[in-house]
């Protein structure tokens, strides 16, 4: 009788310890997703801080290209609102519009030699291009972290602990097919 009690106690302790290990792993993944999103958020904020400088510098040179500049600023505002609300899908949509608008600014700069030669504009474009590359890298890391989290909370036996303790799947940062397409530079120059 005493031996069977010890066996049941050992089994219960092993199950409890295994549950604790699973819980700690899930908590680590959940915070990894939050951290990955925060890294993207920092870069998006930096880009959003740089855009008004670029737009203002460009305005001085191209009064008649206001439509392009207004589209970029409208997309920037939408992205910022979605970011503050924690709306990952909204951020994806607004960022796609902003990317297209930035392509329009780049095309405009290329079309005007006086803009292309302006050192302030070149520095701002270089900074924004660097931020775009960093955002792309972070977006990939975020989606990988989300994927690992989502797979883990659906795998057995982790799913049991995840459901009991309310772990939720995270949302991937996705872009529509239209937003993923390269900017048509020829069309931008002809518009």
PABAKOL-292030 format. One record per residue (C-alpha): residue in three letters; residue number from 1; x, y, z. Coordinates in pm, 1 decimal, always signed. Layout:
BEGIN
{type=ALA, seq=NUM, px=X, py=Y, pz=Z} .
...
This chain:
BEGIN
{type=UNK, seq=1, px=+0.0, py=+0.0, pz=+0.0} .
{type=UNK, seq=2, px=+278.0, py=+241.4, pz=+90.8} .
{type=UNK, seq=3, px=+467.9, py=+173.9, pz=-232.3} .
{type=UNK, seq=4, px=+164.6, py=+242.2, pz=-452.9} .
{type=UNK, seq=5, px=+109.0, py=+571.9, pz=-269.5} .
{type=UNK, seq=6, px=+468.2, py=+673.1, pz=-342.0} .
{type=UNK, seq=7, px=+428.9, py=+572.4, pz=-706.2} .
{type=UNK, seq=8, px=+111.8, py=+780.8, pz=-744.6} .
{type=UNK, seq=9, px=+275.7, py=+1069.6, pz=-564.5} .
{type=UNK, seq=10, px=+581.6, py=+1045.9, pz=-792.1} .
{type=UNK, seq=11, px=+359.0, py=+1035.1, pz=-1102.6} .
{type=UNK, seq=12, px=+159.6, py=+1337.0, pz=-980.8} .
{type=UNK, seq=13, px=+482.6, py=+1526.2, pz=-906.3} .
{type=UNK, seq=14, px=+621.2, py=+1441.0, pz=-1251.2} .
{type=UNK, seq=15, px=+299.8, py=+1558.8, pz=-1422.6} .
{type=UNK, seq=16, px=+303.6, py=+1879.4, pz=-1217.0} .
{type=UNK, seq=17, px=+668.8, py=+1947.0, pz=-1301.7} .
{type=UNK, seq=18, px=+603.2, py=+1877.8, pz=-1669.7} .
{type=UNK, seq=19, px=+307.9, py=+2118.6, pz=-1659.3} .
{type=UNK, seq=20, px=+529.9, py=+2383.8, pz=-1503.4} .
{type=UNK, seq=21, px=+791.7, py=+2336.0, pz=-1776.1} .
{type=UNK, seq=22, px=+523.1, py=+2369.9, pz=-2045.8} .
{type=UNK, seq=23, px=+376.1, py=+2678.1, pz=-1877.0} .
{type=UNK, seq=24, px=+715.7, py=+2847.9, pz=-1853.4} .
{type=UNK, seq=25, px=+785.1, py=+2772.9, pz=-2219.8} .
{type=UNK, seq=26, px=+450.5, py=+2920.2, pz=-2325.1} .
{type=UNK, seq=27, px=+507.7, py=+3231.8, pz=-2115.6} .
{type=UNK, seq=28, px=+849.0, py=+3273.5, pz=-2277.3} .
{type=UNK, seq=29, px=+695.7, py=+3245.1, pz=-2625.1} .
{type=UNK, seq=30, px=+416.3, py=+3490.7, pz=-2541.1} .
{type=UNK, seq=31, px=+667.3, py=+3748.9, pz=-2425.6} .
{type=UNK, seq=32, px=+885.7, py=+3676.5, pz=-2729.4} .
{type=UNK, seq=33, px=+593.8, py=+3773.4, pz=-2954.2} .
{type=UNK, seq=34, px=+541.4, py=+4093.1, pz=-2756.1} .
{type=UNK, seq=35, px=+910.9, py=+4176.3, pz=-2775.5} .
{type=UNK, seq=36, px=+923.5, py=+4108.7, pz=-3150.8} .
{type=UNK, seq=37, px=+626.4, py=+4341.1, pz=-3203.7} .
{type=UNK, seq=38, px=+788.2, py=+4608.1, pz=-2987.1} .
{type=UNK, seq=39, px=+1101.3, py=+4590.2, pz=-3203.8} .
{type=UNK, seq=40, px=+889.0, py=+4653.5, pz=-3513.1} .
{type=UNK, seq=41, px=+703.6, py=+4929.8, pz=-3333.5} .
{type=UNK, seq=42, px=+1028.8, py=+5111.3, pz=-3252.0} .
{type=UNK, seq=43, px=+1137.4, py=+5104.2, pz=-3616.9} .
{type=UNK, seq=44, px=+794.4, py=+5212.8, pz=-3739.3} .
{type=UNK, seq=45, px=+804.4, py=+5506.3, pz=-3498.6} .
{type=UNK, seq=46, px=+1149.4, py=+5604.1, pz=-3624.1} .
{type=UNK, seq=47, px=+1030.0, py=+5590.0, pz=-3983.8} .
{type=UNK, seq=48, px=+718.8, py=+5788.0, pz=-3896.6} .
{type=UNK, seq=49, px=+939.5, py=+6049.2, pz=-3733.0} .
{type=UNK, seq=50, px=+1157.7, py=+6074.2, pz=-4045.5} .
{type=UNK, seq=51, px=+869.7, py=+6101.5, pz=-4294.4} .
{type=UNK, seq=52, px=+756.4, py=+6454.0, pz=-4201.2} .
{type=UNK, seq=53, px=+1115.7, py=+6574.6, pz=-4247.0} .
{type=UNK, seq=54, px=+1131.5, py=+6416.6, pz=-4591.8} .
{type=UNK, seq=55, px=+791.1, py=+6549.6, pz=-4689.6} .
{type=UNK, seq=56, px=+872.3, py=+6900.7, pz=-4569.8} .
{type=UNK, seq=57, px=+1204.5, py=+6901.6, pz=-4755.0} .
{type=UNK, seq=58, px=+1036.4, py=+6775.5, pz=-5071.8} .
{type=UNK, seq=59, px=+756.5, py=+7034.1, pz=-5042.0} .
{type=UNK, seq=60, px=+1009.8, py=+7310.0, pz=-5080.2} .
{type=UNK, seq=61, px=+1108.8, py=+7169.9, pz=-5418.5} .
{type=UNK, seq=62, px=+788.8, py=+7032.3, pz=-5564.1} .
{type=UNK, seq=63, px=+479.4, py=+7230.6, pz=-5485.9} .
{type=UNK, seq=64, px=+288.9, py=+7055.7, pz=-5765.6} .
{type=UNK, seq=65, px=+350.9, py=+6700.5, pz=-5630.4} .
{type=UNK, seq=66, px=+135.3, py=+6751.0, pz=-5323.2} .
{type=UNK, seq=67, px=-86.6, py=+6451.0, pz=-5401.3} .
{type=UNK, seq=68, px=+204.8, py=+6208.7, pz=-5350.0} .
{type=UNK, seq=69, px=+307.7, py=+6377.3, pz=-5027.5} .
{type=UNK, seq=70, px=-47.5, py=+6384.9, pz=-4893.7} .
{type=UNK, seq=71, px=-91.8, py=+6011.7, pz=-4962.3} .
{type=UNK, seq=72, px=+222.8, py=+5933.6, pz=-4765.0} .
{type=UNK, seq=73, px=+115.7, py=+6148.2, pz=-4471.0} .
{type=UNK, seq=74, px=-236.1, py=+5999.6, pz=-4472.2} .
{type=UNK, seq=75, px=-91.1, py=+5646.9, pz=-4473.2} .
{type=UNK, seq=76, px=+149.3, py=+5748.6, pz=-4194.7} .
{type=UNK, seq=77, px=-141.8, py=+5871.3, pz=-3985.2} .
{type=UNK, seq=78, px=-337.6, py=+5550.2, pz=-4045.4} .
{type=UNK, seq=79, px=-39.5, py=+5335.8, pz=-3953.6} .
{type=UNK, seq=80, px=+23.7, py=+5533.1, pz=-3638.1} .
{type=UNK, seq=81, px=-341.2, py=+5501.9, pz=-3530.9} .
{type=UNK, seq=82, px=-338.4, py=+5125.7, pz=-3596.0} .
{type=UNK, seq=83, px=-4.7, py=+5088.0, pz=-3413.6} .
{type=UNK, seq=84, px=-133.9, py=+5270.6, pz=-3107.5} .
{type=UNK, seq=85, px=-447.0, py=+5053.2, pz=-3108.2} .
{type=UNK, seq=86, px=-237.9, py=+4735.3, pz=-3137.6} .
{type=UNK, seq=87, px=-417.2, py=+4646.5, pz=-3463.5} .
{type=UNK, seq=88, px=-159.6, py=+4428.2, pz=-3641.5} .
{type=UNK, seq=89, px=-375.0, py=+4386.4, pz=-3954.6} .
{type=UNK, seq=90, px=-442.4, py=+4760.7, pz=-3970.3} .
{type=UNK, seq=91, px=-70.6, py=+4830.6, pz=-3941.7} .
{type=UNK, seq=92, px=-5.1, py=+4592.8, pz=-4230.4} .
{type=UNK, seq=93, px=-259.5, py=+4766.1, pz=-4453.1} .
{type=UNK, seq=94, px=-140.2, py=+5118.1, pz=-4369.7} .
{type=UNK, seq=95, px=+225.9, py=+5022.2, pz=-4404.7} .
{type=UNK, seq=96, px=+154.3, py=+4886.0, pz=-4752.8} .
{type=UNK, seq=97, px=+0.9, py=+5218.6, pz=-4854.2} .
{type=UNK, seq=98, px=+294.8, py=+5404.7, pz=-4706.0} .
{type=UNK, seq=99, px=+541.3, py=+5183.7, pz=-4893.5} .
{type=UNK, seq=100, px=+365.4, py=+5265.2, pz=-5221.0} .
{type=UNK, seq=101, px=+368.7, py=+5636.5, pz=-5135.1} .
{type=UNK, seq=102, px=+738.3, py=+5624.9, pz=-5054.9} .
{type=UNK, seq=103, px=+791.9, py=+5465.8, pz=-5394.8} .
{type=UNK, seq=104, px=+615.3, py=+5767.4, pz=-5542.7} .
{type=UNK, seq=105, px=+845.7, py=+6005.3, pz=-5357.5} .
{type=UNK, seq=106, px=+1151.7, py=+5811.7, pz=-5472.1} .
{type=UNK, seq=107, px=+1023.7, py=+5823.7, pz=-5830.6} .
{type=UNK, seq=108, px=+964.3, py=+6196.3, pz=-5800.8} .
{type=UNK, seq=109, px=+1312.5, py=+6253.9, pz=-5661.0} .
{type=UNK, seq=110, px=+1458.9, py=+6053.4, pz=-5948.5} .
{type=UNK, seq=111, px=+1260.7, py=+6261.9, pz=-6198.4} .
{type=UNK, seq=112, px=+1391.2, py=+6596.3, pz=-6071.1} .
{type=UNK, seq=113, px=+1769.0, py=+6645.9, pz=-6085.0} .
{type=UNK, seq=114, px=+1760.1, py=+6932.3, pz=-5834.2} .
{type=UNK, seq=115, px=+1589.2, py=+6701.4, pz=-5583.3} .
{type=UNK, seq=116, px=+1821.1, py=+6412.4, pz=-5659.6} .
{type=UNK, seq=117, px=+2122.7, py=+6636.4, pz=-5595.6} .
{type=UNK, seq=118, px=+1985.8, py=+6771.2, pz=-5266.1} .
{type=UNK, seq=119, px=+2194.7, py=+6628.5, pz=-4983.7} .
{type=UNK, seq=120, px=+1919.2, py=+6663.2, pz=-4721.4} .
{type=UNK, seq=121, px=+1679.7, py=+6459.1, pz=-4931.3} .
{type=UNK, seq=122, px=+1944.0, py=+6196.4, pz=-5003.1} .
{type=UNK, seq=123, px=+2023.6, py=+6162.6, pz=-4632.1} .
{type=UNK, seq=124, px=+1655.5, py=+6131.3, pz=-4542.4} .
{type=UNK, seq=125, px=+1593.9, py=+5878.7, pz=-4821.1} .
{type=UNK, seq=126, px=+1898.2, py=+5681.3, pz=-4706.3} .
{type=UNK, seq=127, px=+1773.2, py=+5681.3, pz=-4348.9} .
{type=UNK, seq=128, px=+1423.6, py=+5573.2, pz=-4453.1} .
{type=UNK, seq=129, px=+1563.2, py=+5302.5, pz=-4681.6} .
{type=UNK, seq=130, px=+1770.0, py=+5169.5, pz=-4392.2} .
{type=UNK, seq=131, px=+1462.3, py=+5171.2, pz=-4170.8} .
{type=UNK, seq=132, px=+1261.4, py=+4990.4, pz=-4441.7} .
{type=UNK, seq=133, px=+1523.0, py=+4714.8, pz=-4452.8} .
{type=UNK, seq=134, px=+1528.4, py=+4685.7, pz=-4074.1} .
{type=UNK, seq=135, px=+1146.8, py=+4675.8, pz=-4060.9} .
{type=UNK, seq=136, px=+1146.9, py=+4396.5, pz=-4316.8} .
{type=UNK, seq=137, px=+1393.9, py=+4196.0, pz=-4107.4} .
{type=UNK, seq=138, px=+1198.3, py=+4253.6, pz=-3786.8} .
{type=UNK, seq=139, px=+870.4, py=+4169.8, pz=-3957.7} .
{type=UNK, seq=140, px=+1017.5, py=+3834.8, pz=-4061.3} .
{type=UNK, seq=141, px=+1140.7, py=+3770.7, pz=-3705.5} .
{type=UNK, seq=142, px=+802.9, py=+3870.1, pz=-3561.2} .
{type=UNK, seq=143, px=+614.7, py=+3634.8, pz=-3791.4} .
{type=UNK, seq=144, px=+854.2, py=+3350.9, pz=-3708.6} .
{type=UNK, seq=145, px=+803.2, py=+3411.7, pz=-3335.7} .
{type=UNK, seq=146, px=+425.5, py=+3422.9, pz=-3382.1} .
{type=UNK, seq=147, px=+440.0, py=+3100.3, pz=-3580.9} .
{type=UNK, seq=148, px=+639.8, py=+2920.3, pz=-3310.8} .
{type=UNK, seq=149, px=+396.3, py=+3048.3, pz=-3045.7} .
{type=UNK, seq=150, px=+87.0, py=+2945.8, pz=-3243.4} .
{type=UNK, seq=151, px=+221.6, py=+2599.6, pz=-3324.7} .
{type=UNK, seq=152, px=+325.7, py=+2538.6, pz=-2967.7} .
{type=UNK, seq=153, px=-11.6, py=+2626.1, pz=-2815.8} .
{type=UNK, seq=154, px=-179.8, py=+2383.3, pz=-3056.1} .
{type=UNK, seq=155, px=+56.8, py=+2089.2, pz=-2996.2} .
{type=UNK, seq=156, px=-21.0, py=+1813.8, pz=-2752.6} .
{type=UNK, seq=157, px=+32.5, py=+1823.2, pz=-2453.9} .
{type=UNK, seq=158, px=+99.1, py=+2198.0, pz=-2457.4} .
{type=UNK, seq=159, px=-254.6, py=+2260.8, pz=-2582.4} .
{type=UNK, seq=160, px=-392.9, py=+2135.1, pz=-2252.0} .
{type=UNK, seq=161, px=-191.3, py=+2383.1, pz=-2046.6} .
{type=UNK, seq=162, px=-250.6, py=+2661.3, pz=-2302.8} .
{type=UNK, seq=163, px=-627.8, py=+2619.5, pz=-2292.7} .
{type=UNK, seq=164, px=-644.2, py=+2578.4, pz=-1916.2} .
{type=UNK, seq=165, px=-443.4, py=+2895.8, pz=-1860.7} .
{type=UNK, seq=166, px=-589.9, py=+3106.4, pz=-2143.5} .
{type=UNK, seq=167, px=-296.0, py=+3135.9, pz=-2383.6} .
{type=UNK, seq=168, px=-412.2, py=+3276.1, pz=-2717.4} .
{type=UNK, seq=169, px=-267.8, py=+3260.4, pz=-3065.3} .
{type=UNK, seq=170, px=-104.5, py=+3576.1, pz=-3197.1} .
{type=UNK, seq=171, px=-175.0, py=+3748.2, pz=-3530.6} .
{type=UNK, seq=172, px=+77.6, py=+3734.1, pz=-3812.9} .
{type=UNK, seq=173, px=+175.7, py=+4063.0, pz=-3973.9} .
{type=UNK, seq=174, px=+55.5, py=+4001.6, pz=-4329.1} .
{type=UNK, seq=175, px=+22.9, py=+4215.4, pz=-4637.6} .
{type=UNK, seq=176, px=-219.5, py=+4180.5, pz=-4927.2} .
{type=UNK, seq=177, px=-91.2, py=+4068.0, pz=-5266.4} .
{type=UNK, seq=178, px=-129.5, py=+4423.9, pz=-5396.9} .
{type=UNK, seq=179, px=+81.5, py=+4561.4, pz=-5113.3} .
{type=UNK, seq=180, px=+352.8, py=+4299.0, pz=-5171.6} .
{type=UNK, seq=181, px=+392.6, py=+4383.3, pz=-5539.5} .
{type=UNK, seq=182, px=+691.6, py=+4594.5, pz=-5637.1} .
{type=UNK, seq=183, px=+621.5, py=+4958.4, pz=-5704.0} .
{type=UNK, seq=184, px=+579.5, py=+5017.1, pz=-6078.6} .
{type=UNK, seq=185, px=+834.2, py=+5293.7, pz=-6124.6} .
{type=UNK, seq=186, px=+740.8, py=+5350.0, pz=-6489.3} .
{type=UNK, seq=187, px=+376.8, py=+5410.9, pz=-6394.9} .
{type=UNK, seq=188, px=+485.4, py=+5648.6, pz=-6120.2} .
{type=UNK, seq=189, px=+689.7, py=+5855.0, pz=-6364.9} .
{type=UNK, seq=190, px=+401.6, py=+5866.7, pz=-6614.1} .
{type=UNK, seq=191, px=+136.2, py=+5971.5, pz=-6362.8} .
